[in-house]
Amino acid sequence: MASQERVETVTKGTAFWRCPKPATYAPETCELLRGGDTLPLHCSPTSSQRVLPSKQPASAIYLPPILAVRSHLRPASMCQANGAYSREQFKPQATRDLEKEKQRLQNIFATGKEPVERKRKPPPVRQENPAPELDRFEELVKEIQERKEFLADMEALGQGRQYRGIILTEISQKLQEMEDLDHKRSEELRKALATT
């Protein structure tokens, strides 16, 4: 009903854009439209000059390359030549060991349970020449030496004042750790001597 009401509100003779000017047709065109016939393909012009119909079909009109309609489809022969229709041959590969699968299923039917697989541990890798363990005491001596060299380099460059406090603090921490290690070792040595 709503569509019928809308149709009634549009005035007769107006178009979609509400142009009040009705289209005027020649009397011959009105007769053709009333009769239901198709419009002629060629008609004579109304002016005094006669234009001959072009002998070329409308599709042969030259268009610049930008406006020319080109099909982006390739012919089938070109696709076949490029190998677009060739398939890769199927190469079957065993994705699992069928004998192990048979054995597993036999165990399931026989016992009613899935067998527990025992994973073998790889043999331990033997090192022929193990790296000699550096003693922590030796490491601390090397670290203190590196810090002294760094501080000497910075003083040579004129920046010793900036790094002196930091480096001396680190050196004192390393010395404290060395004293703790020395104390622990001497205790262990005393215990070892006391038990023998």
Salt bridges, closest charged atoms under 4 A:
GLU99 OE2 - LYS102 NZ 3.57
GLU101 OE2 - ARG104 NH2 2.92
GLU114 OE2 - ARG104 NH1 2.88
ASP135 OD1 - ARG185 NH2 2.12
GLU139 OE1 - ARG136 NH1 3.08
GLU143 OE2 - ARG136 NH1 3.85
GLU143 OE1 - LYS174 NZ 2.83
GLU155 OE2 - ARG164 NH2 2.27
GLU170 OE1 - ARG147 NE 2.60
GLU177 OE2 - ARG136 NH2 2.88
GLU187 OE2 - ARG190 NH1 2.96
